[in-house]
Amino acid sequence: MQVLKAMTEEISIASASNVNGSKLLRIYNTGTTDELITIANGGATIASFTVASKTFTYVEKETTDTIQGANVRACGIAYKG
């Protein structure tokens, strides 16, 4: 059985955030259009991908990496399973 535990409050990532230094995130696109998600460190883009409207996905990043996406919310999580 897979278990996800919320570790932080869900926050907007319309502005770049490291989501309280979380390494594993659940992100949700609240918007009505697909949204580009960007992961960066020190201002340099490391990766980017698109999340479809009204869907969620999981992302692993380093604690110092920031993540940003308009109309997107993120929560730090822990995983067991």
Residue pairs with C-beta under 8 A, 6 or more apart in sequence:
1 81
2 79
2 80
2 81
3 79
3 80
3 81
4 26
4 77
4 78
4 79
5 77
5 78
5 79
5 80
6 26
6 75
6 76
6 77
7 22
7 75
7 76
7 77
7 78
8 19
8 20
8 22
8 75
8 76
9 75
10 28
10 73
10 74
10 75
11 17
11 19
11 73
11 74
11 75
12 72
12 73
13 19
13 27
13 67
13 68
13 69
13 72
13 73
13 74
14 68
14 69
14 70
14 71
14 72
15 68
16 38
16 40
16 66
16 67
16 68
17 66
17 67
17 68
17 74
18 63
18 64
18 65
18 66
18 67
19 25
19 67
19 74
19 75
19 76
20 76
21 63
21 64
21 76
22 61
22 63
22 74
22 76
22 77
23 60
23 61
23 62
23 63
23 76
24 58
24 59
24 60
24 76
24 77
24 78
24 79
25 58
25 59
25 60
25 61
25 67
25 74
25 75
25 76
25 77
26 56
26 57
26 58
26 74
26 75
26 77
27 37
27 51
27 56
27 57
27 58
27 59
27 67
27 69
27 72
27 73
27 74
27 75
28 55
28 56
28 72
28 73
28 74
29 35
29 51
29 52
29 53
29 54
29 55
29 56
29 69
29 71
29 72
30 54
30 71
30 72
30 73
31 53
31 54
31 70
31 71
31 72
32 53
32 54
33 53
33 71
34 50
34 51
34 52
34 53
35 50
35 51
35 53
35 69
35 70
35 71
35 72
36 48
36 49
36 50
36 69
37 48
37 49
37 50
37 51
37 59
37 67
37 68
37 69
37 72
38 45
38 47
38 48
38 67
38 68
38 69
39 45
39 46
39 47
39 48
39 59
39 61
39 65
39 66
39 67
40 46
40 65
40 66
40 67
40 68
41 62
41 64
41 65
41 66
46 65
51 57
51 69
51 72
58 77
59 67
59 74
61 67
67 74
